[in-house]
Each structure stands twice: as structure tokens, then as C-alpha cells.
Amino acid sequence: MSTVDRNGKIPNNVDLAGDKRLQRALEHWLPLYMEWWNDMGPAGFQTNDIYLRTAVSVEAGGWANFDYVKMPDYRWGIFLTPNDSVNSIGFGDHYGKPTWQEIPGEYRGNLRRIIVTQADTEPASVEQQRFLGTIAPSLYDMRNLFQINVEEGRHLWAMVYLLFRFFGKDGRDEAEELLSRRSGDEDKPRILNAFNEACDHWLSFFCFTHFTDRDGKFQLASLAESGFEPLARTCDFMLTEEAHHLFVGETGLDRIIKRSAELTMETDGDPMSAGGIPLDMIQRAINYWFTYSLDLFGGEISSNAANFFGEGLKGRFKEKSRYEDHVMKTGIKIVPQVIGGVLVEDEVPYRNAINEVLRDEYIEDCKRALRKWNRTLEKSGVGVELSLPSRRFHRHQGIYADYPFDPEGNLITKETLEANTSRWLLNSADNDFLVSIMNQVIEPGKMANWIAPPSRGINGQPLEFEYVRL
């Protein structure tokens, strides 16, 4: 079982003290990270005490400690899930062989690409959410925002450790690049499009943490199957923290939907007159963030995905428990494609459709949450249902990116798409209204008018608890 060193500059269970060269290199990166955090982390709250959980163990239970912490003093650490046995690679062409403790030379480039892409998403989301604390609807929500921010920072450390430990100078250079890119920057944007989109109000924040962080769940889970054991163990522990991020998004949207339904009934269908969010605006936000998040899985037909699977680097979601054939050298998957101006079902070699297999799992998970939100609407009696748009709608990556589709997945003309975009997707007028009602609420236990209170507090604390000391 791994022992956690809590006393060093960088808490860890990877025996940094036993590798002085690596330890010095990471300690040299620490002030660069803190410079980035102070420049691009949550604006205006760096000196406040926040009721945060901090990872202090890698055990299944009791792994986190809750206490007041100033965010710059947060103990970002490097934690890998313990492993006391020799594991075997669970899929691909090396199926059944021992997992790798060091990087196979022939897969170095692909592993570096995988790790850097995942690492880049972590600081990007912190940058996107930088100003949301100033318009938080409650201290409860403000605290949850900051909890997500510091944990995204820790996830960056998790990936940077792999870059320093296994990639030498190339890894150190990549780690510095991670701190130089900026979300939405025209000259040096983040790698993936969804992490360059504006997230300037809390409806987008909850959509982001539900849909975009949920992509993270599936990406991390597929990497937790990796034959490169340090990556697998790193991602496995990251999933422990990621669960809270998804909880914030799913319950946050449910609370907005509940309050919007109440205000819709109270105002005879005009919740905006009472400072509430219309349900059709919520639908447009769902359409916007869900489709951007679909892009994060990559192309529907991908030789890179086939290679990652065949090489044992990136598996399927819950590879060991959900599948019987872990090699998949044969087999096909049906993928609808536009051929000759018509949408037809096409047979694609299974490995080349691995991204689509993962996207299928993601969509089913999103549908589960949608059923929950629609139960909330049904109880309200408002007579409205929310839906997920087609995976073909509003896509910027993959085989559907060059074609206009409506939310039902039907091929339409570009003129029809342009005429209806503001009706189908979150638009500038929506954003202007949403920003206008985002007034900070700082009295313990109180909520902004546009969101319902949560069902319970954090770590057994009451809703009236002072989650952020202002």
C-alpha cells in the first residue's frame, strides 16, 4: 500500500523524497504554477477562508479532510491509486501481458499526446470559471465552485507528474506550455474547443460541470484501463474527486429547473418578469454545452483511437466489466454518415469507431440525468419536457461537422440552420439576460431568486453554514 507523505512541499504517495532530481524539478515548477494560479485562478477570493476538502489519503474511505483553507495554501498533491499486485493489460494487441511501469519506446509519442491533451483541460476550466465567484448565487455554490477549481488544479499536478517523471526534458517543456496557453486566447488557445468557450454565468457553469466534466469522467475512466500503469492509477484516483464535480452540475441544473418551473407557474408563463430563467433558455443551454462536449470524444471514425486501443493505451469505459472480447480485431459498428447528400448507415471497423463507443456510453449517462430533471418538471405541473439534441447537431469535430443538422438529427439547409440557430442554441440575448440576473448572494443560507436551495449541505453541514468567510 502506498504511503502518503504530507510533510513535503508537494504531498504525494509516489516517493518523491526518494528521487531528489524529480523532486527538485517539480519544486521548481511549483512557483510557476502558483504564478499561473494567482493570475488566472478564482478572482477576488485568494485571501478568504474556504471550507474545502483536501486529499490526505488514497484509501477508499476517509481519503479527504474538510477544513477552512485559503486557496493559495491548498495542498495540491500527487496521488496514485495503490496497487499491491502485478496487473495485466486488459485490452488490445498486448492483452494479458504485464502492465508497463515505464513507457514503451514505440508508444512514447502517443502517450505524450494523450497526457498533454488531458492535462490541458484542467487549467482551462479554472480559467473559464475565473470570475464566477463574484456572481455566485449562494455561499454554498461559491464554495462548490472553488472546490472544483482547486481539484482541477490538483488534476493538473497529477498529469504534470507523469510528464516530469517519464518524458524528461520534453515533459518539462510540455508542463511549461500548459501554463502559457489561455482559455479563449486568439493567439494561444487551449487545445480543445469546448475549453475556449465563454462560461460567464452560472447556467453555463452548471451545464459545463454536468456535460463537459462528464466527458472528463469517461475519458479518465477509459485511461484508468490503460496498460501504462502509472497513467491508469493516476486517472483512477482523479475519478474519486471528479464525482463531486458531476454532482455539482447535475444538482445545480435540477435546482435551476425546479425554480424556473415554480416561477413559470407563479407568473403565468413569464419567469423572466420575476428574475427567473425560462425553460426554453435552459433547453438552449443544454443544446449548446452538450454538443460542444460531444466534440471532446473525437471523430466518429478515427485511426488514432484505433491505435490507442490496439496499443493498450486507452480502453473502453469499464473495459474489464462490460465487455467479453477485449481484443476486437474483427467486428464492425454501424455509424450513420452523409454520403451523396443523404444520411445512410455505414459499416465501420470496430476499432476505428472506438470514440463512438465511448460517446454512446456518455449519451446514455446524460439521458439518465435528463430523466431526473423531467421528473422535477412533471412534479411542478408546468407541462414542459427537456430533451437532448441529436449527436449530429451543432458539431465542430468529426464526420458531422461540415453538415447542417437540426436538433432531431435531420439534414437541413444552411439557410434553415442560420435562421433557427438563436432558437436552438444559447445566444447573445440569452447571455445578456443571464448576466443581468447574476447578483452575488453572500448571506449564509440564502439563495438567488433564480435557483432553488439544495436538499442538503456539504459534509453534514447545514445550508446556513458559512462555507466561505468573507
C-alpha positions, 0 to 999 in steps of 0.5 A: 500500500502506498504511503502518503507523505504530507510533510513535503512541499508537494504531498504525494504517495509516489516517493518523491523524497526518494528521487531528489532530481524529480523532486527538485524539478517539480519544486521548481515548477511549483512557483510557476504554477502558483504564478499561473494560479494567482493570475488566472485562478478564482478572482477576488477570493485568494485571501478568504477562508474556504471550507474545502476538502483536501486529499490526505489519503488514497484509501477508499474511505476517509481519503479527504479532510474538510477544513477552512483553507485559503486557496493559495495554501491548498495542498495540491498533491500527487496521488496514485491509486495503490496497487499491491499486485502485478496487473495485466493489460486488459485490452488490445494487441498486448492483452494479458501481458504485464502492465508497463511501469515505464513507457514503451519506446514505440508508444512514447509519442502517443502517450505524450499526446494523450497526457498533454491533451488531458492535462490541458483541460484542467487549467482551462476550466479554472480559467473559464470559471475565473470570475464566477465567484463574484456572481455566485448565487449562494455561499454554498455554490461559491464554495462548490465552485472553488472546490472544483477549481482547486481539484482541477488544479490538483488534476493538473499536478497529477498529469504534470507528474507523469510528464516530469517523471517519464518524458524528461526534458520534453515533459518539462517543456510540455508542463511549461506550455500548459501554463502559457496557453489561455482559455479563449486566447486568439493567439494561444488557445487551449487545445480543445474547443469546448475549453475556449468557450465563454462560461460567464454565468452560472447556467453555463457553469452548471451545464459545463460541470454536468456535460463537459466534466462528464466527458472528463469522467469517461475519458479518465475512466477509459485511461484508468484501463490503460496498460501504462500503469502509472497513467491508469492509477493516476486517472483512477484516483482523479475519478474519486474527486471528479464525482463531486464535480458531476454532482455539482452540475447535475444538482445545480441544473435540477435546482435551476429547473425546479425554480424556473418551473415554480416561477413559470407557474407563479407568473403565468408563463413569464419567469423572466418578469420575476428574475427567473430563467425560462425553460426554453433558455435552459433547453438552449443551454443544454443544446449548446454545452452538450454538443460542444462536449460531444466534440471532446470524444473525437471523430466518429471514425478515427485511426488514432483511437484505433491505435490507442486501443490496439496499443493498450493505451486507452480502453473502453469505459469499464473495459474489464466489466462490460465487455467479453472480447477485449481484443476486437480485431474483427467486428464492425459498428454501424455509424450513420454518415452523409454520403451523396447528400443523404444520411445512410448507415455505414459499416465501420471497423470496430476499432476505428469507431472506438470514440463512438463507443465511448460517446454512446456510453456518455449519451446514455449517462446524460439521458439518465440525468435528463430523466431526473430533471423531467421528473422535477418538471412533471412534479411542478405541473408546468407541462414542459419536457427537456430533451437532448439534441441529436449527436449530429447537431451543432458539431465542430469535430468529426464526420458531422461537422461540415453538415447542417443538422437540426436538433432531431438529427435531420439534414437541413439547409444552411439557410434553415440552420442560420435562421433557427440557430438563436432558437436552438442554441444559447445566444447573445440575448440569452447571455445578456439576460443571464448576466443581468440576473447574476447578483452575488448572494453572500448571506449564509443560507440564502439563495438567488431568486433564480435557483432553488436551495439544495436538499442538503449541505456539504459534509453534514453541514447545514445550508446556513453554514458559512462555507466561505468567510468573507 
